[in-house]
Every structure is written in structure tokens, then in C-alpha cells.
């Protein structure tokens, strides 16, 4: 399509004050006097540029090959080096110019454009590349060089504006933000509005879809809920500075206000993101924790929470975006310590066995049947096309206890149900049932407990485990007949017992599976957090046992 983009003479020599795309120099890990520069991607991998070698667009990486190829095609490295030049490192200018010339060659050829448009996360790369072109215009007055930058910008802009390449997710939001910056810097000074109109329509439509009525994002993870809000912050920053379109104030702002509240409920008490789904544990400074329970069952997430306790459950969701094989999964934090965990995300490289483990049911504290245990989510859905999951009821109570429940099923084959009840004085009852109706290879189910990285379990008797952390003891008390299968940091046959709280970092953890067999099974487990372990069932309060045994 033709976007009627302004000519190169209209690209700004200085970007508007409202421009929000600047990069931190923390990505420039090394530069030498002769112009050699090492730039680290957000994935942790790095590339080296010099005045003679330019960008190797087809280089290979040790890990996350596809993801790092996206960073290469985004021209991220040229943005970082360009920022270094702005801050006085003029010895890097020949390296920057040589890198851009290699980009001109790549994006000036049909083969290069085809490759750029078909790599995984091509839209993410295009959004970053459009920012790179805007920023490059500030650093050169040479008309030939600027004309070449314009050609890269225009083919990128044309691709982004094409409806057939647009995806309504966080990558699509990133491309729309790049379009807004293009509008403010280039299009509006020439009197145009076509690029703006595309961006505004997409952003409003995406926000309407992405956040449910309670403000929860459809990307199945607290980390990406926060990421989306950070992106929308950029939209509202531009709106406040540039008055781009009234729809942002009238329609977008109320959605984001609800999403702010949702994030407050989902954050840990110290304002960090829990490792639920594709989430690293990072601090959120802009939004305070709300230390009260939150029901986001429309989007498959709920949390029972107060000043000290954080108990989350995930089941179902409104999309498959970033969805793990995690239905029924629980996390339990107390006084800021992870006692029962989701395993996090580690890397975005599905050829890595640790990523496969962490994304599969091996990486989640739920109830799973053996036929699909250890599968990734997409393999589960292929194996059982009729599979459906839901958070049936979010947190509710009568003052003496608080409960929530979830389930998943495959018609005429399987149904699994989980209920969680929380009592004062740090007692918890988890009741699971599995009903196998036919056509399963194995009638085996596993109730899985993944313990925090500082938690060490000790077996006190059948089904009775004292799990000791730095300040507390979590007692796990299984009631009934089942086998016990403890493990830690396995990397043979199957990868189990791993946890990741930061990208690219994994920790060994203890796992404990209660294993039952039969067409109809019940798993009832009582948890308690205290200064010492619960020695036996006799120490359990009567009202807790009543719920555990009678429901």
C-alpha cells in the first residue's frame, strides 16, 4: 500500500520533546578508541560492530536464534550506538555510518525486505526499526545518507500500515506507538493524518479487546499485563504532550485506569511481579500494590491477598497468547518469600529443554493427568482439540474463610476440578478431583508442588512434608492413598525441578508429586505456614479438617 509518506526533506533534524523512544546506554557494553562497539540485546546476547564490518544480518547465536535475529533486523544496535554519539562518543560515528550502509543494502533489496518481513516477531523488529530511522535523521545532514534512511523508513512504514501484517497483540501495540511517533515527528508537520488514524484505530480496538471488564489483560501473565500498561503509558504521554486524538482521553483512559487497579491486585506486596507464566520478577515503580484479593476469573486469574499472604491461581484465559500448560496452577508467597511457585519463563527459545520444561506442566503447581503431563500448551491443544479450562469462581468468603475454584475438561474423556480454601492463621485446604471417562492411555494423575528456590523439604511420614524456608515452615499434608515422588533439578530423561525469576537465569528447586491412579481420584492436601512443622493430623483445627474431609 502507499502511505503517502513525506519526503526526506521533511524528516526532523531534532525529534519533538514528546518523543519517548530513547534507549539507555547500558546496552553498549564496550567501545574502543578505534570505533569497535559491542551492543547487548535484551536477551543477553551481543553483537560487535566496527567501521569496517557493518551488520551481519545472518549471524548465528548460541541461544534464542530466532529471537536474536529479530534484534538484528530491528537495527537495535544502531539505535544504541546513535545514542552514544549524541552523548559525545564521536569516535563511534564511522561505525554507526558503516552499520547503516549495511542496512541500506539489506533493505534496498527485494530479498532483504522479504527476509525482514518473514522472520519471527517481524512486527516487533519493524517497530524498533522505525524508531531507528527517526533517530538517525537527527545525526546526519548528508542528503544522500538521509535519502537512504528515508527509503528504509518508508518500506518499514508501508509494511506496518498494511492490515495483512498487523497482529492485535503487544507487538501490534508497539508498531502503533511507532506510528504515533512518526505522525508527531513527520506526518503532522506536513498536514497529514493517515498514519495517525491507522494507529489510533488499532490502539483503541486493541485495548477494548486486550483488557476485560475488570481490567485484566488477555496475555495470561502478570508480566505482560505490566508490559502492555507500560506501552500504553507511552501513548498517554504522547496524548498529554501532543493532543493527538480525543479518543485516547475518552475511551482509552478509563480502560487503563481499570487495568492499573488489576495490576495492583496482581503485584506482590513489595511491588514486584510474581513469576506466573511468562513473567520475570521485576519491580514496578509506577503502580502500588493493592493488598486485597482480586477476582479476574473472566481472564483466568485470581489472587487471595492481604498484607502478608499472596496466593494466586490461574486457569483458562481469553486467548492463547503467552499461555503455558498451567491450568489449576497455584503460587503461594508469604512475607515476600516464594513457598510454592510457577517456574517462570527462562528463555523464549522452545528448542531449549529447560524452557520446554518450565512452560510445560512440569513447571507449574497444578493437578495434571499423565497422558499430557510434560507437554507444551500447543501440544496439549493438538492432542485434545476439545480441551477447555476456566476459573469457575474467584475469591469469595464469609469472613471466616475465603475460597476459589477452577476446572478443565475434555468432553466424554476427562474432567479435573480444583478448589482452594484459605483460613485465618495460615491454614489452606486444596481439594482436587479427576474423572477419567475413557480413551486415556494411563489412569494416572499428579498433584504437583514446586517449592521456592530457598525451600528445603523433609519427609516426616506418608504424605507429610516439612518444607523449610529462611523464616517459615510450610507443612504439606496429603490425605489419602497415593505415591510420593520427590525430585530436584533433573536434566536426564525429563527436565523437572527448575525455576527462573530472571530472563536467562535458572535455579534448581525441589518438586513433590503426589501420584494417584484410577478412573476417579481425589487429592486432598492441607497446607500450613508456621514457625514449625505440623506433626500430624491431630494438630489440624477441626474446622479445617471438616472442609478437607467433607468439602
N, C-alpha and C positions, 0 to 999 in steps of 0.2 A: 504494500500500500504506500501511498505518497502522503507523508505527514506535512508537506509544505514547510519544511524546516527552514529557519532563517539562514542566510548565507554566513560565511566565515567572518565577514567584516562585522557582524552583529554579536559575535561571541564576546563576552565581557572581559576586559583586561583585569578587572577586580570583581570577585563574586560579592553578592549582597551580604550585608551583615547577618541576615537571617539564615544564610547557608549553614547547614548543620552536618556536613559530611566530613569534616576534617578528621584525619587519623592521628593516633598517638605515635610518637617516635619510638615507643617501646618495641615496635616490630622491627626496627633497624638494630640488629644485634651486633653488627660490626661494619666499620667503614675504614678504609685506609687512605693515605695521602695520595696514592696513585689512582683513586677512584673506584676501587673494588668495594662492593657493598653486599652484605648478607641480610636478607629480609626473611623474617619468620612469619609463616602463616598462622592463623588462629588454630589450626590443627596441631601445631608444634613442629611440622616440617619446615624446611627453609630452602631458599634459592639464592644463588650468588650471581650478581651481575657485575660487569666491568665495562670500561669504554670500548672493548673490542668484541665481547661475546654476546651482548644483547640478551633476549629472552629465548630459551629453548622451550617451545610450546609442547613438545612431545617427550619431555624428560620423564623418567620413571621415578617413583617414590617407594620407599621401603614399606610404608603402610598407607592405607586410605588413598590408593592410586587415583580413583575417580574423584574423590573429594578434593584432593590437592591439584588435580588437573583443572578443576573449576577455578581454584585460586589463581592459577597461572593465566587462564584465559580472561579472568576478570581485570587484569592489569593492576592488581592489588600492589605488587612490588613497586610499580611506577608511582602510585599514589604515595607510598611511604617515602620513597626517595625524593619525590617532589616536595613533600612537607619538610624534609631535611634541608633542601635547598632554600625554601622560604625562611628557614630558621638559621641560615647563614653558612651552611656547608656547601659552598660553591664548587668545591673540588669534585662534587658528585654530578655536576651538570653534564659532562661528557657521557657519563654512564647513563643518566636519565635520557639524554638525546638518543644514544645508541639503542636503548631499550625501546623507545618509542618508534624508531625506524624499523625495528624488527616487527613491531605491532602493525605499522603501516603495511609492511609486506604481507603479513598474515591476513589482515582484514581487507586488504586490497585485492585478494584473490578469491575466486569462487570456492575453491577447495577450503581455504581458510575460514570463510564465512560458514560454509556447510559444517565444518568440524565444530566451530564455536557454537553453532545453533543446535547441535545434537548431543553435546556432552551432558552427562548427568548434572542437574542443577544449573542448566544453561541460563535460566532466568535470574538466578542469584548472581551469576557472573556478569550478565548484561547490566543489571542494576549498578553493580560496583564499577563496571567499565564506563557507564555514562557519567558517573561522578568523576572518574579519572579524566575524561575528556574535558569536563568543565574546569577542573583544577589545572589541567595542562595549559589551557588558554591564558591563565594568569602569568605563566612563566616564560612565555616566548613572544617576541614581536615579529619574528621572521615570517613573512606572508606565506612562503612555500610550506614551512613546517606547520603553520596554523591551518592551512588548507588541508593538509594530510590528517591532522587531528579532527577536523570537521568531517572528513569522509568516514573515519572510524565512528564518530559520534552519530552521524546520520544513518549509517547502516544499522547501528545498535538501536537508535531511536525507532527506526522503521520496524525492526523485529519486535521490540517491546510493545508497540502500539497495535500490532497485528493481533486480532482477537483469537486466532487459532493457536497462538503461542502462549496465551495468558492462562495461568493456573491460579484459582482462587484459594491461595493459602499464604503463609507468611512470605514465601518468595514473591508471589504476586503483589503483596503489600510493599515489599522492598522496591520492586520495579515502579510501582505507582508513586512512591516517595521520590524516586529519582526523576520521574516525570514532573512532579511538582517543582523540584529544584530547577529543572530545565525551563519550566514555564516562567518562574520568577526571574531567572538569570538571562534567558534568551528570548522566549516567546513573547512575554508581556511587553517588554520594551518596544517590540515591533508592532504591537497592537493585536497579536493573535491570542486565541484561546482554545484551539483544538486539542492540544496536548493536555491542557488543564482539564478540559471537560472529560476526556477519557480517564484521567487519574481520579477525579472527584467521583465519577460514577462508580468506578471499580472499588474505591475505598469505602464508600457508603454501603454498596452491595455486600462487600466482604465483611464489614463489621456487623451488618444485620445477620449474616449467616454464621459468622465465627463465634459470636457470643450469644448464649441462651438468655432467656428472660431473667435469670438470676445473675447474669454477668459472667458465667463461666465459659472459657474458650473451648473450642471443639478439637483441640490438638492433643488431648489425652495426657497432659503432663503439666505440672505446675511451672516447670522451667520455660516451656513455650507459651504458656499464658503470660508470664512476665515478659518474654521476648516480644510478643505481639504488642503488649502495652508500651514497651519502650519504643517500638516503631511508631505507634500511634501518637506517642509524645512528640515525635518529630513533626508529624502532621499538624498537631495543635500548636506547636512552636511556630511553624510557618504561618498558620492561620492568624495567630496573635500578632505577628510582626508584619504580615503582608496582606491580611484580609482577602484571602484567596477566593472563598466562596461561602455564602451564608449556611449552606447545608452542613458544614463542619460544626458550626455552633448549634444549629437547630436539631440535627439528627445524630451526629457522631458524639458530641459531648455527653449526652445522657447515657449512651451505651457505655462509654468509657468510665463514667462515674460508677455504674454498677459493677463493671469489671474491676475497678480499684478495690471496692469492698470485697469482692470474691477473692482477690489475691490476698488481701489482709487476713481473711479466714484461713487460707491455704498455706501461708507462711508459717515457719516455726517461730517460736516466741522470740528468738534472737534476731528476727528479720532475715533469716536465711531460707533458701528454697530447699525443701526436703528432696531426697533422691527418689522421686516417684516417676517412673517412666524415663523418658529421655531428659533427665534433669541432673545437672551438676549442682553441688551445694555452693551457692554463691549468695552474697549479701545483697539485699535490695534496700537502697537508701531512700528512695523517693516515697515509699508507701509503708506505713506502720503495720505491724502485726495486730490483728484483732483477736484477742484471746477468748473466743467463744466459738461454739460449734457452728458448722456451716453445712447446709444441705444443698448439694448441687447434683442431685440424682438425675436430672434431665441430661446431664453430660457425664454421668457415670462416676461421680466423685463425691465423697462425703468425709467430714472430719469431726470427731468429738474432741473438744479442745477447751482448756482453761489456762490459768497462769503457769501450770507446770506440765500438764499432760497434753500429748498430741497423738491421737490415734486416727489414722486415715484408712479408708477402704476405697478401692477402685474396682468397678465392674461395669462393663458396657461402655457406651460413648456414642457421640453423634457422628463420628467419622472414623476412618482408619488411619488418619494422619498421626504418625509417631506412636501408634498403638502397639503395645507389647502383648505377649501371651501372658496377661496379668489379671484376668478376671478373678475376683474374690480376694485379691492380694491386700494384705494389711501391712501398715508400718506402725510402730509404737516407739515414741520418744518420751523421755521423762527427764525433767530438769536439763534439757538440751542434749541429752545423751541418746544415741540410737540404740535401742534394745532389740527390736525386730525391724528388718529393713526390706525394701526393694533394692535391687542390686545396682541401680543407676543406669548409665549408658555406655561408658568407657570410650568407644570409638564409633564412627559412622562407617565402618568397614565390615560388611557382612561376610567377608572371606576370613575374618579373624575369629578363631574358635572361642575366644573369651567374649567377644561381642555377641556371638550367637548364643552362648550360654546365658549371658546377662539379659538379653532380650527375650529369650525363651522362658518357659515356665520354671526352668532351673533357677532363674534369677528373681523369683517372686514368692512371697509367703502366702500361698493360697491353697486351695484344695483342687487337685488335678488327677485325672484318670490316666492310667499308664499308656493307653493306646496312642495318646498325643503328647505325653509328657516329654519335655525337651524340645518340642517343635517351636519354630518361629510362628508368629501370628499368621502370616500369609499362608504358611503350610497348613496350619490348623484349619483355616477357612477353605482351602482347597480340598482337604481331606473330608471335611464335614460342611458342605455348602449350606445346609440348613441351620448351622450353628447361630445361636442368638444369646445375648447376655444383657443384663440390666441390673441397675441398683434399684431394688424394689421399693425400699423406703429409707430415707435419710434419717439423721439423728432425731429422736423423739423420746420423751420420758415423762415421768410423773413427779420428779423431784427426788425420788429415792433411787432411780437408776435411769440410764439413757441407753437406747438401743438403735441398731440399724441392721438392714438385711439386704442380701443380693442373691442372684441366681443366674445360671446359664443352662441351656438345654439344646438337644438335637432331637427334632420330632421323631417319636417312635423308637428312639435309641438310647437317650441319656437325659437325666436331669440332675443337676447339682445345686444345692441350696446352702447358704451360709447366713447365720445370724450372730450378731455380736451384742453383748450386753455389758455395760460398764457400771460398776457400783462405786460409791464413795470408799475411801480407804484403800483405793488402788487394787480392787478385785475386778476380774474380767472373765466372762464366760463366752466361749466360741463354740457354737453348735453347727456341725456340718452333716449333711445327708447326701448320699449319692444313690441314684436309682438307675440301674442298667437294665434296659428293656430288650436288648438284643443287638446282634451284629457287631459286637466288640470282640477283639481277639483276646483281651485279658479283662477279667473282672476285678482288677486291682486299682485302688485309689490311694493317693498320698496326700496327707495333710502336712504341709511343708512350713518349717520355721527357719528363717535365715536370721542369724544373730548379728548384731552390730560388731564392727571390727575390734572393739575393746571388750567384748563379752566372751567369757570362757565358760562352757557348760561342764557340769559334773553330774553323773548319773547317781541318784540316791535310791532308786528302786525302779520297778517296771513302770514306765510312763511318767516317772517323777524326776525332774531335772532342775538343778540349781544353776542358774546362769548368772555369773558374777561380773559386774562392770566395775568401774572405778569407785562409784559411790553407792550402788544399789545392787540388790539381788533380785533377778526375775525368776520366779518359780514357774515352771511349765508342768502342769499336772494333767496327763491324759487319763481319761476314764473309759475303761472298756478293754476289749481284746484286740490287739494289733501288734505288729512287729515294729521295732525301732531301728532306724538306720541313720546313725550319725556320720558326718563326713566333714572334711575341711580341705579346701584348696586342691581339689582333684584336677589333674591335667592328663589323665590317661582314660581311654575308652570314652568317658563323658566328662565334660568340664563342669564341675559344680563347686560351690563354696568360694565365690569371688564377689567382690563389692567394689564399686567405683564411685567416688564422691567428687572427682575432678576429671576433666577430659584427659584421656591417655594414661590415667593412673588407676591401678587396680590393687586391692588389698585382699589377702587371704582372710576368710571368715569361716566360722563354724555353721554347718547346716544340720538340721534334725528333721527327718521324715518319719511320721507315724504312718505305717503301711497296713491297710486293711484289704480284705478280699471277700467278694460275694456280690450278688446282684443288688442287694440293698444293704447299705452300710451307714453307720452313724459314728461320727467322731465328736466327742465332747471333751473340750480342753478348758481347764481353769488356769488363768494366769494371775500372779500376784507380784506386785513390786513392793519390796520392803528392805529392811536392813539385814535380814537373814532369810534363809530359805524356809518355806513351809514344809514341816517334817512329814506330814501325812494328811489324809483327807479329814481327819478329826479336827484339824486346826481351821478348817474352812467354815466360815459363818453359815448358819442354817439357811438363811435366805438366798445365799449364793448357790449352795448345793441344791436347793429346791429348783432354781432356774436351770441348773446344769442337768439335773436328772429328770425333771418333769417338763421343762420348757415353759 
